[in-house]
Amino acid sequence: MNIVMKEGHEDLIFMANQIGEFFKNYPTTEEAVEGIANHLRKFWSPSMRQRIIGYVEKTEGEKLAPLVRLAVEKLKSSS
């Protein structure tokens, strides 16, 4: 898949929401949130994680899926 870089945080929002789509069918909300957070820890660079955390801090993650927003909050509390 070819991802075109978008302005601001749009690229990260798009990717994070795609990850959320995969994990949303996990049996529990907790498992889904943990799966998303683990994926972001494992595959995203520290600068990408800081950018998405900053986005959530500034906008309350208004464009993120609810599970993704919870996962980013989890990342924030563990960083």
C-alpha positions in Angstrom: 0.0 0.0 0.0 1.3 3.4 -0.9 0.6 6.1 1.7 0.7 9.7 0.6 2.0 12.0 3.2 -0.7 14.4 4.3 -0.5 17.8 5.9 -0.2 18.2 9.7 -1.1 15.0 11.5 -3.4 13.6 8.8 -0.8 10.9 7.8 -0.6 9.6 11.4 -4.4 9.8 11.9 -5.0 7.8 8.8 -2.4 5.1 9.7 -3.6 4.9 13.4 -7.2 4.5 12.4 -6.2 1.7 10.0 -4.5 0.0 12.8 -7.6 0.5 15.0 -9.8 -1.1 12.2 -7.7 -4.3 12.6 -7.9 -4.5 16.3 -11.5 -3.4 16.8 -12.7 -7.0 16.4 -10.7 -8.2 19.4 -12.9 -9.9 22.1 -12.7 -7.0 24.6 -12.0 -3.3 24.5 -9.0 -3.8 26.7 -7.4 -6.3 24.4 -8.1 -4.0 21.4 -6.6 -1.0 23.1 -3.6 -3.0 24.3 -3.1 -4.4 20.8 -3.2 -0.9 19.2 -0.8 0.5 21.8 1.6 -2.4 21.4 1.6 -2.0 17.6 2.4 1.7 17.9 5.2 1.0 20.4 6.7 -1.7 18.2 6.3 -0.3 14.7 6.2 3.5 15.1 9.3 5.6 15.7 9.5 7.6 18.9 8.9 10.8 16.9 5.7 9.4 15.3 4.4 8.4 18.8 5.2 11.9 20.2 3.4 13.5 17.2 0.2 11.4 17.8 0.4 12.0 21.5 0.7 15.8 20.9 -2.2 15.7 18.5 -4.4 14.1 21.1 -3.3 16.6 23.7 -4.2 19.5 21.5 -7.4 18.2 19.9 -8.6 15.4 22.3 -8.0 13.1 19.3 -11.1 14.3 17.5 -10.4 12.5 14.2 -9.2 9.3 15.9 -11.4 6.2 16.4 -12.3 5.8 20.0 -10.2 2.7 20.5 -7.2 4.5 18.9 -7.7 7.5 21.2 -7.6 5.2 24.2 -4.5 3.5 23.0 -2.7 6.8 22.5 -3.7 7.8 26.0 -2.2 4.5 27.2 1.0 5.3 25.3 1.1 8.8 26.9 0.8 7.4 30.4 3.5 4.8 29.8 6.0 7.2 28.1 
